[in-house]
Amino acid sequence: MQRKLTPMRTRFKEYEDKRVEEAQRQKDSKGGSSNKTKMIREPFSFEDGIVCN
């Protein structure tokens, strides 16, 4: 039974490896910085009148 399944398992493994490689290429082409978010700073002040920017 295992010998009968070996060819299909090999094909499936090759297919999965190809998908992983394509995903890695897409990630690399984006520059890998897609996980970083830009921080927006808003001015605020305290009750005692100190203003921070």
Beta strands, then each sheet from edge to edge (+ up, - down):
strand 1: 44-45
strand 2: 51-52
sheet 1: 1+ 2-
end
